[in-house]
Amino acid sequence: MNRMIPLAIVVAAIIAAGAYFLMQGNVTEVEVTQIETPSEPENADAAASAIPDMVLGDANAPITMIEYASYTCPHCGSFHQNTYPQLKADYIDTGKVKFVFREVYFDRFGLWASMIARCGGQERFFGITDLMFKTQAEWTRAGEPVAIADELRKIGRIAGLNDDELNACLQNEESAQTLVEWFQTNAARDDINSTPSFVINGTKYGNMSYAEMKELLDGML
């Protein structure tokens, strides 16, 4: 089983390569979908409070669903292309589900993608996330880290971000470290060891078909 990349390596790599970030050091595989649940960091509360959750739907919905996903996870890409649109139409947009998206970092590319998605703020986050999953097969296989970084930048530009904004977000060492600590905190607390995983009204579930998800959600309403 492949492990998530350690926090120290993530942060050191971000500041080592300037505009293209993480160009040096070992590259972890982008096809990984399982991790060892990390230990909660010492500054867990600070990390958890520093990073806002990205949320769709009615804040008072009877069901709260938290998805844990990696931008480089193929199963997550499949979920967002094939199942998520139905979930959104039937449950999120109708006020039945409050949907929370939380990122998992298997590798540096997933961290870059997260930093770009969050660079757009709450109002652009889910649109950028949708673009990243729709084009996942292209940008994750672009080749060298420089090429992958360029492809991610293109997605940011499509969403209306300019190069100055992208540079400011992607070269923010403190933000990167806090994001990884935030992920570690969430994964430890919710016992997340694979993606996609779902915490629905406090109970953890693994990946499932839309039919299985629909049956589960209908039983909670």
N, C-alpha and C positions, 0 to 999 in steps of 0.2 A: 504494500500500500504506500503510495507517495504521500509525503507530508507537506503541509503548507510551508511556504518559505518563511524563515525566521524574520522577526521584526528588524533586527540589526542589519541583516543583509538587504532588506527592502530599503531602509532609510539610507544606508551607506551608498547603495547603488543609485538612489535618486540624486544625490549630490555629487556623484562621481563623473557624470557624463553630460552635464550642461543641458543644452536644448533638447537632446534626444534621450535624456534620462537613462538609466539602467542599460547602457550599451555594453558594459563590461560585466564579467562574472558569468557564472553558469546559468543556463536557461532551463527552467523546469518545463515539463511537458504540459501543453495546453489542453490535452484531452482528458486530464484527470477529473474524476467525479467523486472521489472519496478522500477524506482527510482524517487525521487523528484529531479528536476534539482537543483544542488547546486549553492550557490552564488559564484561568482568569488573571489578567495582569494586576500588579499591585495597585495601580491607579485606575482601577476599573470604573469607579463612580465618576471620576473626572472625564474619562474617555466617553462613557455612555452619555453624559450630559452635554458634551461638547459637539457631538454630531447629531443633527436632526434626522429623525426618521422621515422617509419619503412615503407619503400616504395618499391614497385615492379613496373616494367614497365618503359616505355619511359617517361623521365622527360618532354618532349615536347608533350606528347599525348594530343589530343583535349579534352579529358574528364578526369577530376580528380574526383576520387571516394574515399571518406573517410568512412571507416567502423568503427563504434563504437561497441565494443563487449566485453563481459565478458567471461573469460575462464570457469566460472561456470554456464553460461546461456545455458540451453538445446536448445533453439531456435538458439543460435549462433553455437552450436555444429552441429545442423542439417544443417544449412546454409553451414558450412565449409565442411561437408561431402557430401552434395548433390548438392549444387548450385555453390559453389566457384570453384571446378575443371573446370566446364564448362565456368564460367566467365573468369578464368585465361587463358584457352586454346583459347577462342574466342576473348577476348578483351585485356587482359593484355599482353600476350605473343606476340600478333600481333601489339602492339604499339598504340592501340586505347584508352586504359585506363591506367592512372597512378593511382595505387592503394595504399592507405595509411591505415594502420591498427592502430587504437588507442584503448587502453585498457580502460575498465570501471571497477571500483572496487565496487562490491556489498558487498564483504565479504573479510575476511583475506586470504582465500584460493585463490581467484582470484588475490590478490596482490602477494602472493608467486609465483603463476604460471607466472605472468608477470615478476617478478624479475629474475626467472630462464630463461625465454625466452630471456630477454634482456641481460642476462649474456653471451649468446653466440654471441652477437654482430649482426650487420646487416646480415652478411653472414650465420648465423645459425638461426636467429630469426624465419623466416617463416617455416623452417623445424621443429623446436621445437614446434611452434604453431600448425602445422599440427598434430604432435604426440599427443599433449595435447587434441585437439578436437576429434581425433580418439579414444582416450582412456578415454574420459571425464566420461563416465558412470562408469568406474572402479575406477578411482582415487578420484572422488568426493564422492563416496560411500564407501570408504575404512574403514570408522569407525571413530576412535578417531583422533584428530589433528595430533598426532605423526605418525599415519599410513598414513594419507594423505600427510604429509611432506615427508615421506619415498618414497611414490609412485611418487611424483613430482621430488624427487632427482633421481630416477631411469630414468625418462625421460631425465633429464639433462645428466646423464651418457651415455645413448644411443646416445645422440647427440655429445658425445665426451668431455664433461666437467668432470673434476676431482673433488674430494671432496674439495680440497683447493679452487678451483675456485668457487664452489657452496657456500661454507661457506662464502667466501669473499663477494659474491653478496647478499646473503640472510641475512647476519648480518649487512648490511650497513644501519644504521639508517637514515643517511642524504639522501641517495638515496631513501629509502622508503617514507620519508616525501615529497621529491621533486616530486616523482611519483604521490602521492595522490593529491598534489597541482596542478600538471600538468593536471591530470584528471579533477579536479574541474574547472580549467580554461577553458579547452576545452568544457566540458559539459555545462558550463554556457554560453559560447560564441555561441555555436551551438544549444542550447536549447535541449539537449539530456535528455530524460526521460524514454527511454526504449531501450532494445537491442534485436536483432541487429538494429541499425539505420544507415542510409547512408546519407552522404552529397555529392551530385553529382553536380558538377559545381555550388556549392554554395547553392543548394536547398536541404532541408532535406526530406528524405523519410523513411518510416517504412519498416519492413520486407516484402519481396515479393518473389514470385516464380521466377524461372529462366525465364520463358516465359514473365512475367511482366517486369523483369529487362531488358531482351533483347529488348523488344519493346521500353522501355524508352531510352535505350542507342542508339539504331539504330536511334531513332528520333533526337538525338543530333549530329549525325555524318553527 
